[in-house]
Amino acid sequence: MHEISVLQKAVDLAEQTAIDNNISRISCLTLEVGELSGYVPVFFHKYFPVATENKPVFEGAELNIISVPGEALCRECSAMYNVMRNEGKCPKCGSRSKKILGGQQFRVLEIGVAEPG
């Protein structure tokens, strides 16, 4: 389960960004997770409280996950399709030969800052 280490790196990055910019509280952390990245978003939600434990800047913070579809282009017939929904094969011609167009990424998309007060 490599979600824990990747989540910890994202949390550490957000914490360091807050420190560098004199931000006292992060309200939310938004991650972009591709369907083909190999990461399971439910584990990010499960372990977010553990990753942010003893980090006061994250008190009350939420974790948001934006799922990016795994899209591909068939090398045989040029159809574009969702890899996960079609179990890796082109719905038009049945070929498994494809070029992945998106859905492999994992990135910190946004660090939400809480208003002072």
Backbone torsions as a table, in degrees:
resi	resn	phi	psi	omega
1	MET	NA	91.9	-176.8
2	HIS	-86.5	-0.4	177.2
3	GLU	-60.5	-35.9	-176.9
4	ILE	-62.0	-48.2	-177.9
5	SER	-68.0	-37.8	179.5
6	VAL	-69.2	-41.5	177.0
7	LEU	-62.5	-41.7	179.7
8	GLN	-61.6	-39.6	177.9
9	LYS	-65.1	-39.1	178.0
10	ALA	-65.3	-42.5	178.3
11	VAL	-64.3	-43.9	178.7
12	ASP	-62.7	-40.4	177.5
13	LEU	-61.9	-45.4	179.2
14	ALA	-64.0	-41.8	179.0
15	GLU	-62.9	-44.4	179.4
16	GLN	-65.2	-37.6	176.9
17	THR	-62.6	-41.5	177.6
18	ALA	-62.8	-45.1	179.2
19	ILE	-61.6	-47.5	-178.0
20	ASP	-62.8	-24.8	-176.4
21	ASN	-112.9	17.9	179.6
22	ASN	51.8	44.5	178.1
23	ILE	-97.9	125.6	-175.7
24	SER	-87.1	-23.6	-178.7
25	ARG	-150.6	133.4	174.7
26	ILE	-96.6	127.8	-179.1
27	SER	-88.7	-32.0	179.0
28	CYS	-157.8	156.5	175.4
29	LEU	-125.3	123.0	-178.8
30	THR	-110.7	123.5	179.1
31	LEU	-110.8	142.5	174.1
32	GLU	-104.6	120.0	-174.9
33	VAL	-125.2	117.8	178.5
34	GLY	-75.2	143.6	177.9
35	GLU	-57.1	-29.3	-176.6
36	LEU	-98.5	8.9	-177.2
37	SER	-73.4	-20.0	-176.4
38	GLY	91.0	-3.0	179.3
39	TYR	-94.7	143.5	179.6
40	VAL	-106.8	109.4	-175.3
41	PRO	-53.7	-32.7	-178.9
42	VAL	-59.6	-32.2	178.7
43	PHE	-72.4	-32.6	175.6
44	PHE	-61.8	-45.4	179.1
45	HIS	-64.2	-40.8	-178.4
46	LYS	-63.2	-40.5	-173.9
47	TYR	-99.1	-0.3	178.0
48	PHE	-57.9	-45.6	177.9
49	PRO	-60.0	-34.2	178.9
50	VAL	-70.5	-44.1	-178.0
51	ALA	-66.4	-27.5	-177.1
52	THR	-101.4	0.7	179.1
53	GLU	-59.8	139.3	-179.5
54	ASN	63.4	26.0	175.3
55	LYS	-124.0	90.3	-174.5
56	PRO	-55.0	-28.1	-179.1
57	VAL	-63.2	-21.7	-179.0
58	PHE	-97.5	5.5	-177.6
59	GLU	-56.5	121.4	179.7
60	GLY	78.2	5.8	-176.7
61	ALA	-73.8	150.9	176.5
62	GLU	-106.8	155.0	172.5
63	LEU	-110.1	127.1	176.2
64	ASN	-114.8	137.1	177.9
65	ILE	-119.7	127.0	173.0
66	ILE	-107.6	118.4	-179.2
67	SER	-88.3	130.2	179.6
68	VAL	-105.9	123.7	-178.1
69	PRO	-61.0	145.9	175.5
70	GLY	-86.3	98.8	-176.7
71	GLU	-102.0	146.3	179.4
72	ALA	-140.9	160.9	175.1
73	LEU	-117.1	124.1	-179.8
74	CYS	-68.4	129.7	179.5
75	ARG	-76.3	-15.7	-178.7
76	GLU	-90.0	-47.1	-173.7
77	CYS	-121.0	0.3	178.1
78	SER	68.2	17.1	175.8
79	ALA	-75.5	143.0	175.2
80	MET	-100.3	136.8	-176.4
81	TYR	-155.4	164.8	176.5
82	ASN	-85.3	121.6	-175.5
83	VAL	-64.0	-45.0	-176.4
84	MET	-66.7	-47.1	-178.3
85	ARG	-64.5	-26.0	-176.9
86	ASN	-108.1	16.3	176.7
87	GLU	51.4	35.7	173.8
88	GLY	85.1	-0.7	-179.8
89	LYS	-122.1	151.6	-177.8
90	CYS	-64.4	128.1	179.6
91	PRO	-72.7	-16.6	-178.2
92	LYS	-86.0	-46.5	-175.4
93	CYS	-120.7	-9.3	178.2
94	GLY	85.9	-2.0	-178.9
95	SER	-69.3	148.6	174.0
96	ARG	-101.7	-0.5	178.4
97	SER	-80.6	116.5	-174.0
98	LYS	-147.6	159.9	171.3
99	LYS	-112.5	121.9	179.1
100	ILE	-73.1	128.6	-179.0
101	LEU	-101.9	-26.2	-178.3
102	GLY	-175.5	166.7	177.6
103	GLY	104.9	7.8	178.9
104	GLN	-101.5	-3.9	-171.6
105	GLN	-81.8	157.8	168.5
106	PHE	-141.9	122.8	177.9
107	ARG	-155.5	155.8	172.2
108	VAL	-79.3	116.0	-176.7
109	LEU	-90.2	-38.4	-175.8
110	GLU	-154.3	142.8	171.1
111	ILE	-116.5	107.0	-179.1
112	GLY	-78.5	135.9	-177.7
113	VAL	-108.3	130.0	178.5
114	ALA	-76.9	141.4	176.2
115	GLU	-69.3	139.0	177.7
116	PRO	-65.2	147.7	174.1
117	GLY	129.9	NA	NA
